[in-house]
Every structure is written in C-alpha cells, then in structure tokens.
Amino acid sequence: MTSPLTEAPTTDSGRWSPRLWGTLLVLCAAMFLDALDVSMVGVALPSIAADLDLSTATLQWIVSGYILGYGGLLLLGGRAADLLGRRRVFLIALAVFALASLLGGLVDSGPLLIASRFVKGLSAAFTAPAGLSIITTTFKEGPQRNRALSIYTTCAATGFSMGLVLSGLLTELSWRWTMLLPAPVALIALAFALRLIPHSSRDDSSGGYDLPGAVTGTSAMLLLVFTVVEAPEAGWASARTLLSFLAAAALLVAFVLIERRSASPWCGSGCCAPARRSGPSSARRRSSARTSPSSSS
C-alpha cells in the first residue's frame, strides 16, 4: 500500500495531480457525510417514534443530540487538530463516525440512539475543522485554494440537500437505513484517507496544553448550544432559559480571562490578547522619535 506523503503534491502550473484530487475528494466525502446527517433523520422520525415508542420530547433529541455534539465541540475539534496533528485527528474522528453510524442503526433503545447521534456530532466536530485545515495547508494560497474550498463547501450544501431526499427513500425500507448508510461510505473514505492524506506535524509552539481554557471554552459552547436547542420547548423568556444563557455568558467571560493570562492560550496567542494602548506617553515617544537627530539626518 502506498504510504501517505509528508507534503502535498502541488504543481506550479495549477493542474492538480490525481493524488491531490483524491485528497480533496476524501475531505469532501467527510464533509458531505457531516452535512448529510444533519437532515437525513428528519423524515424518519415518525417511524423511529413508532418503533422505539418514544415521546415527542425524546424524539427531538435524536436531531438535537447531533447538533449539540457538533456545535458544542467544534472549537475543541479545531484546537485538537492543531495540537495533535490534522491527519491523526481526521482519521480517528472519521473512524468514530463510521462506528457510531453502525451502532445507531442497530440499537433498540431511544437513549442509546440519542447517544450514538451525539457521538456522531462529536466526531463531525473534529473532522470538519481538521479537513478544512488540511485543505488550507495542502493547496497553495490563491486560485488553487479558492477552487478547493469552493468544491468543499459545495459538497457540504449538497450533503444537506441529499439528506432530505435520501431520508424519504430509505425510510420506505426502514428508518435504520438512514443511520446505517453513512457507515460504509465513511469506511471507504477512511481507507482512501489512510493512503492520501499527507502527514502533518503537531503544533508544539504553544509549549503545553491549556486545560482550564479547554474546559471553560468547551463547557460554554455546550451549554450555549443546549440552551438554544431547549429554548423553544422551555420558552425563550423562561427562568431556565435565561439562567442558562447567563451561565454560558459567565463561562465565556471566565474563558476569556483565562486565555488572557495563559502562557499557552487554547485559542491561539492573539485571540484574547489585550489591546495595545495608545496613550499620551506613547504619543510623546513617537513624537520624540520623529524629531530626533538620527531620524532627521
């Protein structure tokens, strides 16, 4: 089996090699599946409720569980790709996505189905930023990268649209096929990814892991997404919703304060850095520099 490249095979002429096309198609397949799973269970929900005897509130979490995992852990997935290596994170997350898809089609319990959906959303939160990062580091800046990103985003939109169509077709057979379909596609994409995705180095420049920032940032995102998902049922002006928004805001404030003081900030060195002040003293220094003998000569 051909070993993956350490660097991407780009060409100065703008024409992509077959291997480069293969890399992009693998990344597009993962993004296609991520978007597909958002919409594909919609039509199958009545069949799932009848088969597993689920209430309306529980049924909602089959959709919301995926959204919670995806939206709540997207920031964590992007940082993990930087710290652990884009290729490694992408491959592991894609394998987890395939396994969760298989389990989701075999379970006979509502909570287990919701758990599998959450795990699929979690894995998508890691494949999406890792895939995007692989594109930006594999394709040269300019027309090549713009073209790759256009294809990538088009596949995401196509996946969401195809989910609505496939959901209706597969539900005629069984709702379980809406859960099982992504599994073989993800496994095929994983097999090609092992050969085509170039190796990437880890980002060791930060000098360590910002665990408090990771905990507060991830908790804030999870609580925020959970509150938005639950707000239509609980009421946007209810005490529960307002307190949840307040708690999410407090966690975000704590996250920013931690990042400003951290030696290895979780979201990058310039994300939450304090703004430079331009007071009278700095203005006097600039004025004296302009009128100094060395500058006039």
Backbone torsions as a table, in degrees:
resi	resn	phi	psi	omega
1	MET	NA	137.0	-178.1
2	THR	-68.2	133.4	179.7
3	SER	-79.3	150.4	179.6
4	PRO	-68.6	152.7	179.9
5	LEU	-79.2	152.7	173.5
6	THR	-79.1	-34.8	177.2
7	GLU	-126.8	157.6	-175.8
8	ALA	-74.9	140.7	178.1
9	PRO	-82.0	85.2	178.5
10	THR	-97.2	159.9	178.7
11	THR	-127.0	146.5	-179.5
12	ASP	-73.1	-20.4	-177.0
13	SER	-77.6	-10.9	-178.8
14	GLY	92.3	-9.8	177.5
15	ARG	-85.1	135.1	-178.1
16	TRP	-90.9	140.5	175.8
17	SER	-73.9	161.2	176.6
18	PRO	-56.2	-36.4	179.9
19	ARG	-66.6	-36.9	179.0
20	LEU	-68.6	-40.8	174.8
21	TRP	-61.4	-41.1	179.2
22	GLY	-62.8	-40.7	177.2
23	THR	-60.1	-46.2	-179.6
24	LEU	-64.4	-40.6	-179.5
25	LEU	-65.1	-36.7	177.0
26	VAL	-64.1	-44.9	178.9
27	LEU	-64.5	-39.1	178.4
28	CYS	-66.5	-35.7	178.8
29	ALA	-63.7	-41.2	178.4
30	ALA	-64.9	-43.7	178.7
31	MET	-66.8	-36.6	176.1
32	PHE	-58.7	-44.6	179.3
33	LEU	-67.1	-38.7	178.4
34	ASP	-59.2	-45.5	-179.7
35	ALA	-73.7	-34.4	-179.7
36	LEU	-59.4	-41.9	-175.1
37	ASP	-72.1	-18.6	177.5
38	VAL	-66.2	-41.0	-171.4
39	SER	-107.2	-13.8	-168.7
40	MET	-74.0	-20.8	-177.0
41	VAL	-87.8	-6.5	-173.6
42	GLY	-56.4	-53.0	-177.5
43	VAL	-69.6	-25.7	-176.1
44	ALA	-81.5	-8.9	-174.4
45	LEU	-58.7	-44.7	178.0
46	PRO	-60.4	-39.0	178.5
47	SER	-67.3	-38.2	177.8
48	ILE	-64.4	-43.1	-179.8
49	ALA	-62.1	-41.6	-179.2
50	ALA	-70.0	-37.7	-176.5
51	ASP	-74.8	-41.0	-176.1
52	LEU	-100.9	0.8	178.6
53	ASP	56.8	58.0	-177.7
54	LEU	-103.3	146.5	174.9
55	SER	-78.4	168.9	-179.7
56	THR	-63.9	-39.6	-179.9
57	ALA	-64.3	-41.5	178.4
58	THR	-69.1	-37.4	-178.6
59	LEU	-62.4	-34.7	-179.4
60	GLN	-60.1	-32.9	-175.4
61	TRP	-77.0	-8.2	171.9
62	ILE	-67.0	-36.0	174.3
63	VAL	-84.0	-46.1	-174.9
64	SER	-68.5	-29.4	178.9
65	GLY	-61.4	-40.6	178.0
66	TYR	-66.5	-43.8	-179.1
67	ILE	-65.0	-38.7	179.5
68	LEU	-62.6	-46.9	179.2
69	GLY	-65.5	-39.2	-177.9
70	TYR	-70.0	-56.7	-176.2
71	GLY	-70.9	-35.2	-176.2
72	GLY	-74.7	-25.4	-174.7
73	LEU	-115.1	11.1	-177.9
74	LEU	-64.4	-40.8	179.1
75	LEU	-66.1	-40.0	177.1
76	LEU	-64.0	-39.7	179.6
77	GLY	-62.8	-40.3	178.7
78	GLY	-64.9	-41.7	180.0
79	ARG	-70.5	-36.5	178.4
80	ALA	-62.9	-36.6	178.0
81	ALA	-63.7	-35.5	178.2
82	ASP	-70.5	-42.4	-173.4
83	LEU	-81.4	-35.7	-174.0
84	LEU	-101.8	-11.8	-177.9
85	GLY	107.8	128.8	-175.6
86	ARG	-62.7	-45.0	-177.7
87	ARG	-63.4	-45.7	-178.0
88	ARG	-62.1	-46.8	-179.2
89	VAL	-64.0	-42.3	-178.9
90	PHE	-62.8	-45.0	-177.2
91	LEU	-67.4	-44.0	-179.5
92	ILE	-65.3	-44.4	-179.0
93	ALA	-65.2	-37.6	178.9
94	LEU	-67.1	-37.8	176.7
95	ALA	-66.0	-41.0	177.6
96	VAL	-64.1	-38.8	178.1
97	PHE	-60.7	-44.1	179.5
98	ALA	-64.6	-42.3	-179.8
99	LEU	-66.0	-42.4	179.5
100	ALA	-65.8	-34.3	176.7
101	SER	-64.3	-42.3	178.5
102	LEU	-63.9	-44.9	-179.6
103	LEU	-65.7	-37.9	-179.3
104	GLY	-62.1	-30.0	179.5
105	GLY	-84.8	-7.6	-175.9
106	LEU	-111.1	-14.1	-174.9
107	VAL	-73.1	157.5	177.9
108	ASP	-123.8	23.3	-177.5
109	SER	-135.4	138.1	178.8
110	GLY	-60.9	-49.6	178.2
111	PRO	-59.0	-38.3	178.3
112	LEU	-67.5	-36.7	177.5
113	LEU	-65.6	-42.3	177.8
114	ILE	-64.2	-40.3	178.8
115	ALA	-62.8	-42.0	178.4
116	SER	-64.6	-36.1	177.7
117	ARG	-67.0	-39.2	177.6
118	PHE	-63.8	-42.3	179.4
119	VAL	-64.3	-37.1	177.5
120	LYS	-65.5	-41.8	176.3
121	GLY	-63.9	-38.9	177.4
122	LEU	-61.0	-47.1	-179.0
123	SER	-66.1	-36.1	176.6
124	ALA	-65.4	-31.6	177.3
125	ALA	-67.5	-16.6	176.6
126	PHE	-98.5	-37.6	-179.8
127	THR	-70.2	-35.9	-175.8
128	ALA	-64.1	-54.8	179.0
129	PRO	-68.7	-32.9	177.5
130	ALA	-65.8	-42.7	178.1
131	GLY	-63.0	-42.5	178.8
132	LEU	-64.5	-38.5	178.3
133	SER	-66.9	-37.1	177.4
134	ILE	-63.4	-38.9	178.3
135	ILE	-63.5	-45.9	-176.4
136	THR	-67.7	-24.4	178.9
137	THR	-96.5	-14.6	-178.3
138	THR	-92.9	-38.4	-176.8
139	PHE	-101.1	136.7	-177.3
140	LYS	-64.4	144.6	179.4
141	GLU	-63.0	137.1	-178.1
142	GLY	121.6	-146.6	-176.7
143	PRO	-58.1	-38.0	-178.7
144	GLN	-63.2	-47.4	-179.6
145	ARG	-68.3	-39.6	178.8
146	ASN	-62.0	-40.2	178.2
147	ARG	-64.5	-43.9	-180.0
148	ALA	-63.6	-42.4	179.9
149	LEU	-66.8	-34.2	177.5
150	SER	-64.4	-44.0	177.8
151	ILE	-64.3	-40.3	-178.0
152	TYR	-62.8	-48.5	-179.3
153	THR	-69.7	-32.6	176.2
154	THR	-63.9	-38.6	177.6
155	CYS	-65.2	-35.6	177.5
156	ALA	-64.0	-46.2	179.1
157	ALA	-64.8	-39.1	178.4
158	THR	-64.8	-39.3	179.0
159	GLY	-61.9	-42.2	179.0
160	PHE	-64.2	-42.2	-179.8
161	SER	-68.6	-42.0	-179.9
162	MET	-66.6	-27.4	177.8
163	GLY	-60.5	-38.9	178.7
164	LEU	-66.6	-37.9	-179.3
165	VAL	-73.3	-48.7	-177.1
166	LEU	-66.6	-30.9	179.7
167	SER	-59.6	-44.8	178.6
168	GLY	-65.8	-41.0	-179.1
169	LEU	-68.1	-44.7	-175.9
170	LEU	-73.6	-30.9	179.4
171	THR	-65.2	-26.0	176.0
172	GLU	-62.5	-30.1	175.7
173	LEU	-83.4	-59.2	177.3
174	SER	-172.8	145.4	178.3
175	TRP	-63.1	-22.9	-178.7
176	ARG	-64.8	-27.2	178.9
177	TRP	-68.4	-26.3	176.2
178	THR	-67.4	-26.5	176.6
179	MET	-86.1	-34.7	-173.6
180	LEU	-81.9	-28.5	-173.8
181	LEU	-54.8	-43.9	-178.3
182	PRO	-65.4	-20.7	-174.9
183	ALA	-61.5	-54.8	-179.8
184	PRO	-65.6	-34.1	178.7
185	VAL	-64.6	-42.8	179.2
186	ALA	-65.6	-37.6	179.4
187	LEU	-67.8	-38.4	176.3
188	ILE	-64.8	-43.8	177.8
189	ALA	-62.3	-37.8	179.0
190	LEU	-64.9	-41.0	179.7
191	ALA	-61.4	-42.9	177.9
192	PHE	-72.3	-34.4	-179.8
193	ALA	-63.0	-35.7	178.8
194	LEU	-60.8	-29.5	-178.8
195	ARG	-92.1	-31.0	-166.9
196	LEU	-105.3	-32.3	-176.4
197	ILE	-68.7	123.8	-178.6
198	PRO	-69.9	149.8	176.1
199	HIS	-64.3	147.9	177.9
200	SER	-135.7	145.0	179.3
201	SER	-84.8	156.5	177.4
202	ARG	-81.1	154.6	178.6
203	ASP	-86.5	97.4	-179.9
204	ASP	-98.2	5.3	-177.1
205	SER	-69.4	-24.0	-178.3
206	SER	-71.8	-23.9	176.1
207	GLY	83.7	5.0	179.5
208	GLY	163.8	-172.6	-177.8
209	TYR	-113.5	132.4	179.2
210	ASP	-93.5	83.0	-176.1
211	LEU	-65.2	-45.1	178.0
212	PRO	-60.5	-38.8	177.6
213	GLY	-66.1	-39.4	179.3
214	ALA	-64.6	-42.0	-178.2
215	VAL	-66.9	-48.9	-177.9
216	THR	-68.5	-40.4	179.8
217	GLY	-65.2	-46.2	179.9
218	THR	-67.3	-41.1	178.6
219	SER	-62.3	-40.9	179.3
220	ALA	-63.3	-43.3	-179.3
221	MET	-67.7	-41.8	179.2
222	LEU	-63.5	-44.1	-179.9
223	LEU	-66.5	-38.3	179.7
224	LEU	-64.5	-47.6	179.2
225	VAL	-64.9	-41.3	178.7
226	PHE	-60.5	-41.8	-179.5
227	THR	-64.9	-43.4	179.6
228	VAL	-64.4	-38.4	180.0
229	VAL	-67.5	-39.7	-176.4
230	GLU	-85.1	-17.3	-174.2
231	ALA	-58.7	-41.6	179.5
232	PRO	-59.2	-33.3	-179.8
233	GLU	-83.2	-42.5	-178.2
234	ALA	-78.7	-24.2	-176.3
235	GLY	103.9	129.0	-177.0
236	TRP	-65.8	-28.9	-178.6
237	ALA	-100.7	9.1	-179.4
238	SER	-72.8	158.0	-179.8
239	ALA	-61.9	-37.6	179.7
240	ARG	-61.4	-45.9	-179.3
241	THR	-66.8	-45.1	-178.3
242	LEU	-64.7	-41.4	178.2
243	LEU	-66.0	-36.3	178.2
244	SER	-66.2	-42.8	175.9
245	PHE	-62.1	-40.0	179.2
246	LEU	-64.3	-42.3	178.3
247	ALA	-64.9	-39.7	177.7
248	ALA	-64.0	-40.7	177.7
249	ALA	-64.3	-39.3	178.6
250	ALA	-64.3	-39.9	177.5
251	LEU	-65.8	-37.8	177.3
252	LEU	-65.5	-39.9	177.1
253	VAL	-63.3	-44.6	177.7
254	ALA	-60.9	-39.0	178.9
255	PHE	-61.7	-44.9	180.0
256	VAL	-63.8	-43.2	-179.9
257	LEU	-64.0	-40.4	178.1
258	ILE	-64.8	-42.7	-178.7
259	GLU	-65.4	-35.1	179.8
260	ARG	-67.5	-25.5	-177.3
261	ARG	-103.8	-7.5	-174.8
262	SER	-78.7	140.1	176.3
263	ALA	-74.6	-23.7	177.7
264	SER	-132.2	75.2	-174.6
265	PRO	-57.9	142.0	-175.1
266	TRP	-69.2	-34.1	-175.8
267	CYS	-100.5	16.0	178.1
268	GLY	104.9	158.1	-172.6
269	SER	-68.9	-28.4	-175.7
270	GLY	-104.0	4.0	-173.5
271	CYS	-67.9	-52.5	-176.1
272	CYS	-117.8	23.1	-179.7
273	ALA	-67.8	140.5	179.4
274	PRO	-65.1	144.4	-178.7
275	ALA	-68.5	144.7	177.9
276	ARG	-72.5	135.0	-179.7
277	ARG	-88.3	143.2	178.2
278	SER	-122.9	75.8	-176.2
279	GLY	-91.5	-171.3	-179.3
280	PRO	-62.5	-35.8	-178.0
281	SER	-64.4	-42.5	179.4
282	SER	-67.5	-34.9	177.5
283	ALA	-65.3	-39.8	178.4
284	ARG	-65.4	-37.6	179.6
285	ARG	-65.0	-40.1	178.9
286	ARG	-67.0	-36.6	-179.9
287	SER	-67.9	-42.0	179.4
288	SER	-67.2	-33.0	178.9
289	ALA	-66.4	-37.2	-178.5
290	ARG	-71.1	-28.7	-176.0
291	THR	-100.8	6.0	-179.4
292	SER	-70.5	153.8	-179.8
293	PRO	-59.3	-36.9	-176.7
294	SER	-64.5	-37.1	-178.9
295	SER	-75.3	-32.1	-179.3
296	SER	-74.0	-28.0	177.6
297	SER	-77.4	NA	NA
